[in-house]
């Protein structure tokens, strides 16, 4: 019943599309951090941004609590260290974005999109 009367309303469909675009857009903006090697990402977290201008700017936008959680998760390494660290980095970004309020996500998307 709700699907027919609430979720089929054009306004709700529009909000869903906007939300999808904001979430995928944020992930796309932070993608350069996922393309780094483990050592490059570690270098950025230590404040060394030489040769990694964009990535350095993105790292500075990451909340400290998420970086701490990243370090804690990485310490639980199982198997291939590089694969595990890559997983931890993905979790870092997913946790950060999923924890944003709708308004904050929209504001962050606009900021990074220069809208």
Backbone as JSON Lines, residues from 0, in Angstrom:
{"i":0,"aa":"X","n":[0.81,-1.19,0.0],"ca":[0.0,0.0,0.0],"c":[0.86,1.26,0.0]}
{"i":1,"aa":"X","n":[1.89,1.27,0.86],"ca":[2.77,2.44,0.92],"c":[3.47,2.65,-0.41]}
{"i":2,"aa":"X","n":[3.85,1.55,-1.05],"ca":[4.54,1.67,-2.34],"c":[3.64,2.39,-3.35]}
{"i":3,"aa":"X","n":[2.37,2.06,-3.33],"ca":[1.44,2.65,-4.28],"c":[1.1,4.1,-3.95]}
{"i":4,"aa":"X","n":[0.98,4.42,-2.66],"ca":[0.48,5.74,-2.28],"c":[1.56,6.73,-1.85]}
{"i":5,"aa":"X","n":[2.7,6.25,-1.43],"ca":[3.76,7.16,-0.97],"c":[4.94,7.15,-1.93]}
{"i":6,"aa":"X","n":[5.49,5.98,-2.17],"ca":[6.72,5.9,-2.95],"c":[6.52,6.07,-4.45]}
{"i":7,"aa":"X","n":[5.29,6.11,-4.89],"ca":[5.04,6.33,-6.31],"c":[4.75,7.79,-6.62]}
{"i":8,"aa":"X","n":[4.7,8.63,-5.61],"ca":[4.47,10.06,-5.79],"c":[5.7,10.67,-6.47]}
{"i":9,"aa":"X","n":[5.47,11.54,-7.43],"ca":[6.58,12.14,-8.19],"c":[7.6,12.84,-7.3]}
{"i":10,"aa":"X","n":[7.15,13.52,-6.24],"ca":[8.07,14.22,-5.35],"c":[9.02,13.23,-4.67]}
{"i":11,"aa":"X","n":[8.51,12.08,-4.27],"ca":[9.34,11.07,-3.61],"c":[10.32,10.46,-4.61]}
{"i":12,"aa":"X","n":[9.86,10.21,-5.81],"ca":[10.75,9.68,-6.85],"c":[11.88,10.66,-7.14]}
{"i":13,"aa":"X","n":[11.56,11.94,-7.18],"ca":[12.57,12.97,-7.43],"c":[13.6,12.99,-6.3]}
{"i":14,"aa":"X","n":[13.13,12.9,-5.05],"ca":[14.05,12.86,-3.91],"c":[14.97,11.64,-3.97]}
{"i":15,"aa":"X","n":[14.42,10.5,-4.37],"ca":[15.24,9.29,-4.5],"c":[16.33,9.48,-5.55]}
{"i":16,"aa":"X","n":[15.96,10.06,-6.69],"ca":[16.93,10.3,-7.75],"c":[18.0,11.29,-7.3]}
{"i":17,"aa":"X","n":[17.59,12.34,-6.6],"ca":[18.56,13.31,-6.11],"c":[19.51,12.66,-5.1]}
{"i":18,"aa":"X","n":[18.96,11.86,-4.19],"ca":[19.78,11.17,-3.21],"c":[20.78,10.24,-3.87]}
{"i":19,"aa":"X","n":[20.33,9.52,-4.88],"ca":[21.22,8.62,-5.61],"c":[22.37,9.41,-6.25]}
{"i":20,"aa":"X","n":[22.04,10.53,-6.86],"ca":[23.06,11.33,-7.54],"c":[24.06,11.92,-6.54]}
{"i":21,"aa":"X","n":[23.56,12.35,-5.39],"ca":[24.44,12.91,-4.36],"c":[25.4,11.83,-3.84]}
{"i":22,"aa":"X","n":[24.86,10.65,-3.52],"ca":[25.71,9.58,-2.98],"c":[26.75,9.11,-3.99]}
{"i":23,"aa":"X","n":[26.32,8.87,-5.22],"ca":[27.28,8.41,-6.22],"c":[28.28,9.52,-6.55]}
{"i":24,"aa":"X","n":[27.81,10.76,-6.52],"ca":[28.71,11.89,-6.77],"c":[29.77,12.01,-5.7]}
{"i":25,"aa":"X","n":[29.38,11.85,-4.43],"ca":[30.36,11.92,-3.35],"c":[31.39,10.8,-3.47]}
{"i":26,"aa":"X","n":[30.93,9.61,-3.75],"ca":[31.86,8.49,-3.93],"c":[32.81,8.75,-5.09]}
{"i":27,"aa":"X","n":[32.3,9.34,-6.14],"ca":[33.12,9.65,-7.31],"c":[34.17,10.72,-6.95]}
{"i":28,"aa":"X","n":[33.79,11.72,-6.18],"ca":[34.73,12.77,-5.79],"c":[35.87,12.22,-4.93]}
{"i":29,"aa":"X","n":[35.55,11.23,-4.08],"ca":[36.57,10.67,-3.2],"c":[37.31,9.48,-3.82]}
{"i":30,"aa":"X","n":[36.95,9.09,-5.02],"ca":[37.59,7.96,-5.69],"c":[39.11,8.07,-5.79]}
{"i":31,"aa":"X","n":[39.68,9.26,-6.02],"ca":[41.14,9.34,-6.11],"c":[41.86,8.75,-4.89]}
{"i":32,"aa":"X","n":[41.22,8.78,-3.72],"ca":[41.84,8.2,-2.53],"c":[41.9,6.68,-2.62]}
{"i":33,"aa":"X","n":[41.01,6.09,-3.37],"ca":[41.0,4.63,-3.53],"c":[42.02,4.16,-4.55]}
{"i":34,"aa":"X","n":[42.46,5.05,-5.39],"ca":[43.42,4.69,-6.44],"c":[44.87,4.74,-5.96]}
{"i":35,"aa":"X","n":[45.08,5.24,-4.77],"ca":[46.43,5.36,-4.22],"c":[46.94,4.01,-3.74]}
{"i":36,"aa":"X","n":[48.24,3.87,-3.72],"ca":[48.83,2.69,-3.09],"c":[48.7,2.84,-1.57]}
{"i":37,"aa":"X","n":[48.92,1.75,-0.88],"ca":[48.85,1.78,0.57],"c":[49.86,2.77,1.13]}
{"i":38,"aa":"X","n":[51.07,2.77,0.59],"ca":[52.12,3.68,1.09],"c":[51.79,5.14,0.79]}
{"i":39,"aa":"X","n":[51.21,5.42,-0.36],"ca":[50.82,6.8,-0.69],"c":[49.74,7.29,0.27]}
{"i":40,"aa":"X","n":[48.76,6.43,0.56],"ca":[47.68,6.84,1.45],"c":[48.24,7.08,2.85]}
{"i":41,"aa":"X","n":[49.13,6.22,3.29],"ca":[49.76,6.39,4.61],"c":[50.52,7.72,4.65]}
{"i":42,"aa":"X","n":[51.22,8.01,3.57],"ca":[51.96,9.26,3.45],"c":[51.02,10.46,3.62]}
{"i":43,"aa":"X","n":[49.86,10.41,2.98],"ca":[48.89,11.5,3.09],"c":[48.38,11.65,4.51]}
{"i":44,"aa":"X","n":[48.09,10.53,5.16],"ca":[47.6,10.59,6.53],"c":[48.64,11.18,7.48]}
{"i":45,"aa":"X","n":[49.9,11.06,7.1],"ca":[50.99,11.64,7.89],"c":[51.24,13.11,7.52]}
{"i":46,"aa":"X","n":[50.43,13.64,6.6],"ca":[50.55,15.05,6.22],"c":[51.53,15.33,5.11]}
{"i":47,"aa":"X","n":[52.06,14.3,4.49],"ca":[53.02,14.46,3.39],"c":[52.25,14.39,2.07]}
{"i":48,"aa":"X","n":[52.07,15.55,1.44],"ca":[51.23,15.62,0.24],"c":[52.0,15.85,-1.04]}
{"i":49,"aa":"X","n":[53.32,15.81,-1.0],"ca":[54.13,16.1,-2.17],"c":[53.72,15.22,-3.35]}
{"i":50,"aa":"X","n":[53.34,15.87,-4.45],"ca":[52.94,15.17,-5.66],"c":[51.52,14.64,-5.63]}
{"i":51,"aa":"X","n":[50.8,14.87,-4.54],"ca":[49.43,14.36,-4.4],"c":[48.51,15.49,-3.93]}
{"i":52,"aa":"X","n":[48.46,16.55,-4.71],"ca":[47.72,17.74,-4.3],"c":[46.24,17.45,-4.08]}
{"i":53,"aa":"X","n":[45.55,16.92,-5.08],"ca":[44.11,16.65,-4.96],"c":[43.83,15.67,-3.83]}
{"i":54,"aa":"X","n":[44.59,14.61,-3.79],"ca":[44.39,13.59,-2.77],"c":[44.64,14.15,-1.38]}
{"i":55,"aa":"X","n":[45.63,15.02,-1.26],"ca":[45.93,15.66,0.01],"c":[44.78,16.54,0.49]}
{"i":56,"aa":"X","n":[44.18,17.26,-0.44],"ca":[43.03,18.1,-0.09],"c":[41.85,17.24,0.35]}
{"i":57,"aa":"X","n":[41.65,16.12,-0.32],"ca":[40.55,15.23,0.05],"c":[40.77,14.6,1.42]}
{"i":58,"aa":"X","n":[41.98,14.17,1.7],"ca":[42.29,13.55,2.99],"c":[42.01,14.52,4.13]}
{"i":59,"aa":"X","n":[42.31,15.79,3.91],"ca":[42.06,16.78,4.97],"c":[40.58,16.97,5.27]}
{"i":60,"aa":"X","n":[39.71,16.52,4.37],"ca":[38.27,16.62,4.6],"c":[37.72,15.44,5.41]}
{"i":61,"aa":"X","n":[38.55,14.42,5.59],"ca":[38.1,13.24,6.33],"c":[38.06,13.53,7.82]}
{"i":62,"aa":"X","n":[36.95,13.2,8.48],"ca":[36.86,13.43,9.93],"c":[37.84,12.55,10.71]}
{"i":63,"aa":"X","n":[38.4,13.09,11.77],"ca":[39.37,12.36,12.58],"c":[38.8,11.05,13.12]}
{"i":64,"aa":"X","n":[37.53,11.05,13.5],"ca":[36.96,9.83,14.06],"c":[36.94,8.7,13.04]}
{"i":65,"aa":"X","n":[36.77,9.03,11.78],"ca":[36.79,8.0,10.74],"c":[38.21,7.53,10.45]}
{"i":66,"aa":"X","n":[39.16,8.43,10.55],"ca":[40.56,8.04,10.35],"c":[40.99,7.11,11.49]}
{"i":67,"aa":"X","n":[40.59,7.42,12.71],"ca":[40.92,6.55,13.85],"c":[40.3,5.16,13.65]}
{"i":68,"aa":"X","n":[39.06,5.12,13.2],"ca":[38.4,3.83,12.95],"c":[39.12,3.07,11.85]}
{"i":69,"aa":"X","n":[39.61,3.79,10.84],"ca":[40.38,3.18,9.76],"c":[41.64,2.51,10.33]}
{"i":70,"aa":"X","n":[42.38,3.24,11.16],"ca":[43.59,2.67,11.76],"c":[43.28,1.44,12.61]}
{"i":71,"aa":"X","n":[42.21,1.51,13.39],"ca":[41.84,0.37,14.23],"c":[41.48,-0.85,13.39]}
{"i":72,"aa":"X","n":[40.7,-0.63,12.33],"ca":[40.31,-1.73,11.47],"c":[41.52,-2.33,10.75]}
{"i":73,"aa":"X","n":[42.42,-1.49,10.31],"ca":[43.62,-1.98,9.61],"c":[44.49,-2.85,10.5]}
{"i":74,"aa":"X","n":[44.46,-2.61,11.81],"ca":[45.25,-3.41,12.73],"c":[44.75,-4.84,12.83]}
{"i":75,"aa":"X","n":[43.51,-5.07,12.43],"ca":[42.92,-6.41,12.48],"c":[43.23,-7.2,11.21]}
{"i":76,"aa":"X","n":[44.28,-6.84,10.53],"ca":[44.64,-7.41,9.24],"c":[44.53,-8.94,9.2]}
{"i":77,"aa":"X","n":[43.89,-9.38,8.13],"ca":[43.78,-10.83,7.87],"c":[44.18,-11.07,6.42]}
{"i":78,"aa":"X","n":[45.07,-12.01,6.19],"ca":[45.47,-12.33,4.83],"c":[46.37,-11.28,4.21]}
{"i":79,"aa":"X","n":[46.12,-11.0,2.96],"ca":[46.92,-10.06,2.17],"c":[46.77,-8.64,2.74]}
{"i":80,"aa":"X","n":[47.88,-8.06,3.18],"ca":[47.87,-6.75,3.84],"c":[47.35,-5.67,2.9]}
{"i":81,"aa":"X","n":[47.76,-5.7,1.63],"ca":[47.33,-4.67,0.69],"c":[45.83,-4.75,0.41]}
{"i":82,"aa":"X","n":[45.32,-5.95,0.27],"ca":[43.88,-6.13,0.04],"c":[43.09,-5.67,1.26]}
{"i":83,"aa":"X","n":[43.56,-6.03,2.46],"ca":[42.87,-5.64,3.69],"c":[42.87,-4.12,3.85]}
{"i":84,"aa":"X","n":[44.01,-3.49,3.57],"ca":[44.09,-2.03,3.69],"c":[43.15,-1.37,2.71]}
{"i":85,"aa":"X","n":[43.06,-1.9,1.51],"ca":[42.14,-1.36,0.5],"c":[40.69,-1.46,0.99]}
{"i":86,"aa":"X","n":[40.36,-2.58,1.6],"ca":[39.03,-2.76,2.19],"c":[38.79,-1.73,3.29]}
{"i":87,"aa":"X","n":[39.78,-1.52,4.14],"ca":[39.66,-0.55,5.23],"c":[39.43,0.85,4.69]}
{"i":88,"aa":"X","n":[40.12,1.19,3.61],"ca":[39.96,2.51,3.01],"c":[38.56,2.67,2.41]}
{"i":89,"aa":"X","n":[38.07,1.63,1.77],"ca":[36.69,1.66,1.25],"c":[35.7,1.86,2.38]}
{"i":90,"aa":"X","n":[35.91,1.14,3.48],"ca":[35.03,1.28,4.64],"c":[35.09,2.69,5.22]}
{"i":91,"aa":"X","n":[36.29,3.27,5.24],"ca":[36.47,4.63,5.74],"c":[35.55,5.58,4.98]}
{"i":92,"aa":"X","n":[35.59,5.52,3.66],"ca":[34.79,6.43,2.85],"c":[33.3,6.1,2.95]}
{"i":93,"aa":"X","n":[32.96,4.82,2.93],"ca":[31.55,4.43,3.04],"c":[30.97,4.86,4.38]}
{"i":94,"aa":"X","n":[31.72,4.64,5.46],"ca":[31.24,5.02,6.78],"c":[31.07,6.54,6.89]}
{"i":95,"aa":"X","n":[32.02,7.27,6.33],"ca":[31.94,8.72,6.37],"c":[30.69,9.21,5.65]}
{"i":96,"aa":"X","n":[30.49,8.73,4.43],"ca":[29.37,9.2,3.62],"c":[28.04,8.72,4.19]}
{"i":97,"aa":"X","n":[27.98,7.48,4.63],"ca":[26.71,6.97,5.16],"c":[26.32,7.65,6.47]}
{"i":98,"aa":"X","n":[27.3,8.22,7.17],"ca":[27.02,8.91,8.42],"c":[26.61,10.36,8.25]}
{"i":99,"aa":"X","n":[26.63,10.84,7.02],"ca":[26.26,12.24,6.77],"c":[24.74,12.4,6.82]}
{"i":100,"aa":"X","n":[24.31,13.53,7.33],"ca":[22.9,13.86,7.22],"c":[22.61,14.19,5.76]}
{"i":101,"aa":"X","n":[21.36,14.19,5.4],"ca":[21.0,14.52,4.01],"c":[21.51,15.9,3.63]}
{"i":102,"aa":"X","n":[21.32,16.87,4.52],"ca":[21.73,18.23,4.22],"c":[23.25,18.34,4.12]}
{"i":103,"aa":"X","n":[23.97,17.69,5.03],"ca":[25.43,17.75,4.98],"c":[25.95,17.08,3.7]}
{"i":104,"aa":"X","n":[25.36,15.95,3.33],"ca":[25.76,15.27,2.09],"c":[25.54,16.18,0.89]}
{"i":105,"aa":"X","n":[24.41,16.85,0.86],"ca":[24.12,17.78,-0.24],"c":[25.13,18.92,-0.25]}
{"i":106,"aa":"X","n":[25.4,19.48,0.92],"ca":[26.38,20.59,1.0],"c":[27.77,20.13,0.56]}
{"i":107,"aa":"X","n":[28.19,18.95,1.0],"ca":[29.51,18.43,0.62],"c":[29.56,18.17,-0.88]}
{"i":108,"aa":"X","n":[28.5,17.61,-1.44],"ca":[28.44,17.36,-2.88],"c":[28.55,18.67,-3.66]}
{"i":109,"aa":"X","n":[27.81,19.67,-3.21],"ca":[27.86,20.98,-3.88],"c":[29.26,21.58,-3.78]}
{"i":110,"aa":"X","n":[29.86,21.48,-2.62],"ca":[31.2,22.04,-2.42],"c":[32.2,21.38,-3.35]}
{"i":111,"aa":"X","n":[32.18,20.05,-3.39],"ca":[33.15,19.33,-4.23],"c":[32.82,19.45,-5.72]}
{"i":112,"aa":"X","n":[31.57,19.73,-6.03],"ca":[31.18,19.85,-7.44],"c":[31.29,21.3,-7.92]}
{"i":113,"aa":"X","n":[31.65,22.2,-7.04],"ca":[31.73,23.64,-7.33],"c":[30.41,24.13,-7.89]}
{"i":114,"aa":"X","n":[29.35,23.78,-7.17],"ca":[27.99,24.22,-7.56],"c":[27.61,25.42,-6.74]}
